[in-house]
């Protein structure tokens, strides 16, 4: 009713010319006593100025209140740091994001942000092929996202992550339902939900329906660190739809972003090979191997895939094009 985090309870007792003040600090959200103390004071101090007594008590409370608030903020601070590292989109920072998210959860088991980051970063491990246990990553990611949903089932980004996990697992109807829920809950301006809708349609073997959500994700992300990935995914969608001309243009856009991804050069090399533009293919492959000399077909085959016949047929053409271009096995 008071709209405060804490209340102070207490009593004053006079014993043989002395005053004793009992104080208790209560967290009103949980009813838990955070701190208590008994403060003895002489009548001489009491007679100086009642405000001095109040000030003394206030300093006692301040020290303990700050300590309580640090405990409250530590979990949130850790979760925010984890969120920042997760969005840097590299393996080392992503691994550290999971460490910090778990530390935040240890301090505050109901931290929705920490559970969200944990689920998202584990999912990124699988999507980016940074894990040697892809199925285990999906299991852990889904467990984290389900836990987050018990805290707040109406959190839109959590529903987006759930949809992404369902898409990778080939449960496309559930994936699309989760994306619809995310948008209904307020994430219609979040590029991630549109990106994953596009990815899902490609995996389903229905790339024509992927163009609009992927273009929306790109439009919403003019300065996003993952812009190269978005353009690259749109290029893949056009390739799967049989439009190599538009696919090549989108792949060029992917490598021209401020932070071009390795996958962008891979896709440009493949589509240019399929298109018959050998100079483009050679140049893209040369740049890819200059930046990542150990890049090989092994990395390509770790990417999220599908068993849908239409997808499989185009995927085989893509892999064959990379072999023709000269990407090492």
C-alpha positions as CSV (number, residue, x, y, z in Angstrom):
1,X,0.0,0.0,0.0
2,X,2.9,2.4,0.7
3,X,4.6,1.5,-2.6
4,X,8.0,1.0,-0.9
5,X,10.6,-1.8,-1.0
6,X,11.3,-1.8,2.8
7,X,9.6,-0.8,6.1
8,X,11.3,-0.3,9.5
9,X,9.7,-1.8,12.5
10,X,10.9,-1.2,16.0
11,X,10.4,-0.2,19.6
12,X,11.9,2.0,22.3
13,X,12.6,0.8,25.8
14,X,13.8,2.8,28.8
15,X,15.8,0.8,31.3
16,X,17.4,2.6,34.4
17,X,18.2,5.9,32.7
18,X,19.1,4.3,29.4
19,X,17.2,4.1,26.2
20,X,17.4,1.0,23.9
21,X,16.0,1.1,20.4
22,X,15.2,-2.2,18.6
23,X,15.2,-1.9,14.8
24,X,14.1,-4.4,12.1
25,X,14.4,-3.9,8.4
26,X,11.7,-5.8,6.4
27,X,11.5,-6.5,2.7
28,X,7.8,-5.9,2.0
29,X,7.7,-8.0,-1.2
30,X,8.7,-11.1,0.7
31,X,8.1,-10.3,4.4
32,X,11.7,-11.4,5.1
33,X,13.6,-9.6,7.8
34,X,16.7,-8.2,6.2
35,X,18.4,-6.9,9.3
36,X,17.9,-6.2,13.0
37,X,19.8,-4.5,15.7
38,X,19.5,-3.2,19.3
39,X,21.0,0.2,19.8
40,X,21.7,1.5,23.3
41,X,21.7,5.2,23.9
42,X,22.4,7.3,27.0
43,X,19.9,9.9,28.2
44,X,22.6,12.5,27.7
45,X,22.6,11.8,23.9
46,X,18.8,11.7,23.9
47,X,18.6,15.1,25.5
48,X,20.8,16.9,23.0
49,X,18.5,16.9,20.0
50,X,16.0,14.3,19.0
51,X,17.1,14.8,15.3
52,X,20.6,13.6,16.3
53,X,19.1,10.4,17.4
54,X,17.1,10.0,14.3
55,X,20.3,10.8,12.3
56,X,22.2,8.1,14.1
57,X,19.5,5.6,13.5
58,X,19.3,6.6,9.9
59,X,23.0,6.0,9.4
60,X,22.6,2.5,10.8
61,X,19.7,1.8,8.5
62,X,21.5,3.4,5.5
63,X,24.5,1.1,5.8
64,X,22.4,-2.0,6.0
65,X,19.9,-0.8,3.4
66,X,22.7,-0.2,0.9
67,X,24.0,-3.7,1.6
68,X,20.5,-5.2,1.0
69,X,20.1,-3.1,-2.2
70,X,23.5,-4.2,-3.4
71,X,22.4,-7.8,-3.1
72,X,19.2,-6.9,-5.0
73,X,21.1,-5.0,-7.7
74,X,23.9,-7.5,-8.1
75,X,21.7,-10.1,-9.8
76,X,20.3,-7.4,-12.1
77,X,23.7,-6.0,-12.9
78,X,25.1,-9.5,-13.7
79,X,22.1,-10.2,-15.9
80,X,22.5,-6.9,-17.8
81,X,26.2,-7.6,-18.3
82,X,25.3,-11.0,-19.6
83,X,22.7,-9.5,-22.0
84,X,25.4,-7.1,-23.4
85,X,27.9,-9.9,-23.9
86,X,25.3,-12.1,-25.6
87,X,24.6,-9.4,-28.1
88,X,28.2,-9.1,-29.1
89,X,27.7,-12.3,-31.1
90,X,31.0,-14.1,-30.7
91,X,31.8,-17.4,-29.1
92,X,34.0,-16.1,-26.2
93,X,31.6,-13.4,-25.1
94,X,28.6,-15.7,-25.5
95,X,30.2,-18.3,-23.2
96,X,30.9,-15.5,-20.6
97,X,27.3,-14.4,-20.9
98,X,26.1,-17.8,-19.8
99,X,28.5,-17.7,-16.8
100,X,27.1,-14.3,-15.7
101,X,23.5,-15.3,-16.3
102,X,24.0,-18.4,-14.1
103,X,25.6,-16.2,-11.4
104,X,22.6,-13.9,-11.5
105,X,20.2,-16.8,-11.2
106,X,22.1,-18.1,-8.2
107,X,21.5,-14.7,-6.5
108,X,18.0,-14.2,-7.8
109,X,16.3,-17.4,-9.1
110,X,13.3,-15.4,-10.4
111,X,15.4,-13.1,-12.6
112,X,13.6,-13.1,-15.9
113,X,16.3,-11.3,-17.7
114,X,19.0,-13.8,-16.5
115,X,16.9,-16.8,-17.7
116,X,16.2,-15.1,-21.0
117,X,19.9,-14.4,-21.6
118,X,20.8,-18.0,-20.6
119,X,18.2,-19.5,-23.0
120,X,19.2,-17.1,-25.8
121,X,22.9,-17.6,-25.4
122,X,22.6,-21.4,-25.3
123,X,20.5,-21.2,-28.4
124,X,23.1,-19.0,-30.1
125,X,25.7,-21.7,-29.3
126,X,23.7,-24.1,-31.4
127,X,22.8,-21.8,-34.2
128,X,26.4,-20.5,-34.6
129,X,27.8,-24.0,-34.3
130,X,29.9,-23.0,-31.3
131,X,29.1,-26.2,-29.4
132,X,30.2,-29.8,-29.9
133,X,26.9,-31.0,-28.4
134,X,24.1,-29.4,-30.5
135,X,21.3,-31.6,-29.2
136,X,22.4,-31.0,-25.6
137,X,22.4,-27.3,-26.3
138,X,18.8,-27.4,-27.5
139,X,17.8,-29.4,-24.4
140,X,19.4,-26.9,-22.1
141,X,18.1,-23.9,-24.0
142,X,14.6,-25.2,-23.9
143,X,14.8,-26.0,-20.2
144,X,15.9,-22.4,-19.6
145,X,13.2,-20.9,-21.7
146,X,10.5,-23.0,-20.1
147,X,11.8,-21.8,-16.7
148,X,11.5,-18.2,-17.9
149,X,8.0,-18.8,-19.0
150,X,7.0,-20.0,-15.5
151,X,8.1,-16.6,-14.3
152,X,6.3,-14.6,-17.0
153,X,4.6,-16.4,-19.9
154,X,3.7,-13.0,-21.4
155,X,7.3,-11.9,-22.0
156,X,7.5,-11.5,-25.8
157,X,11.3,-12.1,-26.3
158,X,11.0,-15.4,-24.3
159,X,8.3,-16.5,-26.7
160,X,10.6,-15.6,-29.6
161,X,13.4,-17.7,-28.2
162,X,11.0,-20.6,-27.7
163,X,9.9,-20.3,-31.3
164,X,13.5,-20.4,-32.5
165,X,14.2,-23.6,-30.5
166,X,11.1,-25.2,-31.9
167,X,12.1,-24.2,-35.4
168,X,15.6,-25.8,-35.1
169,X,13.9,-28.9,-33.7
170,X,11.7,-29.1,-36.8
171,X,8.5,-28.3,-34.9
172,X,7.4,-25.6,-37.2
173,X,3.8,-25.2,-36.2
174,X,4.8,-24.7,-32.6
175,X,7.5,-22.3,-33.7
176,X,5.1,-20.1,-35.7
177,X,2.6,-20.1,-32.9
178,X,5.3,-18.8,-30.5
179,X,6.2,-16.1,-33.0
180,X,2.6,-15.0,-33.3
181,X,2.3,-14.9,-29.5
182,X,5.5,-12.8,-29.3
183,X,4.1,-10.3,-31.7
184,X,0.7,-10.2,-30.0
185,X,2.5,-9.5,-26.7
186,X,4.3,-6.5,-28.2
187,X,7.4,-7.6,-30.1
188,X,6.2,-6.6,-33.6
189,X,9.1,-4.1,-33.7
190,X,11.7,-6.7,-32.6
191,X,13.8,-7.7,-35.6
192,X,14.6,-11.1,-34.0
193,X,11.0,-12.4,-34.2
194,X,10.8,-11.5,-37.9
195,X,14.2,-13.0,-38.6
196,X,13.2,-16.3,-37.0
197,X,9.9,-16.3,-38.8
198,X,11.8,-16.0,-42.1
199,X,14.2,-18.8,-41.1
200,X,11.3,-21.0,-40.1
201,X,9.7,-20.6,-43.5
202,X,12.9,-21.4,-45.3
203,X,13.4,-24.6,-43.2
204,X,9.8,-25.6,-43.9
205,X,10.6,-25.5,-47.7
206,X,8.4,-22.4,-48.2
207,X,10.9,-19.7,-48.9
208,X,8.4,-17.4,-50.6
209,X,6.9,-16.6,-47.3
210,X,10.2,-15.8,-45.8
211,X,10.9,-12.6,-47.8
212,X,8.5,-10.2,-46.0
213,X,9.6,-11.1,-42.4
214,X,13.3,-11.0,-43.4
215,X,13.0,-7.7,-45.2
216,X,11.1,-6.3,-42.1
217,X,13.9,-7.5,-39.8
218,X,16.5,-5.8,-42.1
219,X,14.4,-2.6,-42.2
220,X,14.2,-2.6,-38.4
221,X,18.0,-3.1,-38.0
222,X,19.8,-0.3,-39.8
223,X,22.7,-0.4,-37.3
224,X,22.3,-3.9,-35.8
225,X,25.6,-5.9,-35.4
226,X,23.8,-8.8,-37.0
227,X,22.7,-7.0,-40.1
228,X,25.1,-9.1,-42.2
229,X,23.4,-12.3,-41.0
230,X,20.0,-10.9,-41.9
231,X,21.0,-10.0,-45.5
232,X,22.7,-13.4,-45.8
233,X,19.5,-15.2,-44.6
234,X,17.5,-13.3,-47.2
235,X,20.0,-14.4,-49.8
236,X,19.5,-18.0,-48.8
237,X,15.7,-17.5,-49.0
238,X,16.0,-16.2,-52.6
239,X,18.3,-19.1,-53.5
240,X,15.9,-21.6,-52.1
241,X,13.1,-19.9,-54.1
242,X,15.2,-20.3,-57.3
243,X,15.9,-16.6,-57.7
244,X,19.7,-16.6,-58.0
245,X,19.9,-13.0,-59.3
246,X,18.1,-11.6,-56.3
247,X,20.0,-14.0,-54.0
248,X,23.3,-12.7,-55.3
249,X,22.3,-9.1,-54.7
250,X,21.3,-9.9,-51.1
251,X,24.6,-11.8,-50.6
252,X,26.5,-8.7,-51.8
253,X,24.5,-6.6,-49.4
254,X,25.5,-9.0,-46.6
255,X,29.3,-8.6,-47.3
256,X,29.0,-4.9,-47.6
257,X,27.7,-4.3,-44.1
258,X,30.0,-2.7,-41.5
259,X,30.6,-6.1,-39.9
260,X,30.3,-8.8,-42.6
261,X,30.0,-12.3,-41.3
262,X,32.0,-15.3,-42.5
263,X,28.7,-17.0,-43.5
264,X,28.0,-14.0,-45.8
265,X,31.2,-14.7,-47.9
266,X,30.3,-18.4,-47.9
267,X,26.9,-17.7,-49.3
268,X,28.1,-15.2,-51.9
269,X,30.7,-17.8,-53.1
270,X,28.0,-20.5,-53.4
271,X,25.3,-18.4,-55.1
272,X,27.8,-16.8,-57.5
273,X,29.0,-20.3,-58.4
274,X,25.4,-21.4,-59.0
275,X,24.8,-18.2,-61.0
276,X,27.9,-18.8,-63.2
277,X,29.8,-15.8,-62.0
278,X,33.2,-17.4,-61.4
279,X,35.1,-14.1,-60.7
280,X,32.6,-13.3,-57.9
281,X,32.8,-16.8,-56.5
282,X,36.6,-16.8,-56.5
283,X,36.8,-13.3,-54.9
284,X,34.3,-14.2,-52.1
285,X,36.0,-17.5,-51.4
286,X,39.5,-15.8,-51.3
287,X,38.2,-13.2,-48.8
288,X,36.6,-15.9,-46.7
289,X,39.8,-18.0,-46.5
290,X,41.9,-14.8,-45.9
291,X,39.9,-14.0,-42.8
292,X,39.4,-17.6,-41.7
293,X,42.1,-19.8,-43.2
294,X,40.7,-23.0,-41.6
295,X,37.2,-22.5,-42.8
296,X,35.9,-25.7,-44.5
297,X,32.9,-27.7,-45.5
298,X,32.9,-29.1,-42.0
299,X,31.7,-25.7,-40.7
300,X,29.1,-25.4,-43.4
301,X,27.5,-28.8,-42.6
302,X,27.1,-27.8,-38.9
303,X,24.5,-25.2,-39.8
304,X,20.9,-25.6,-38.8
305,X,19.2,-27.8,-41.4
306,X,15.9,-29.4,-42.2
307,X,14.5,-32.8,-43.5
308,X,11.8,-31.1,-45.6
309,X,12.4,-32.4,-49.2
310,X,12.2,-29.0,-50.9
311,X,14.8,-27.6,-48.4
312,X,17.1,-30.7,-48.7
313,X,17.2,-30.4,-52.6
314,X,18.3,-26.7,-52.5
315,X,20.7,-27.4,-49.7
316,X,22.5,-30.1,-51.7
317,X,22.8,-27.6,-54.6
318,X,24.3,-25.1,-52.2
319,X,26.9,-27.6,-50.8
320,X,27.8,-28.8,-54.3
321,X,28.4,-25.2,-55.4
322,X,30.8,-24.6,-52.5
323,X,32.7,-27.7,-53.4
324,X,32.9,-26.5,-57.0
325,X,34.1,-23.1,-55.8
326,X,37.0,-24.8,-54.0
327,X,36.1,-24.7,-50.3
328,X,38.3,-27.2,-48.6
329,X,36.7,-30.3,-47.1
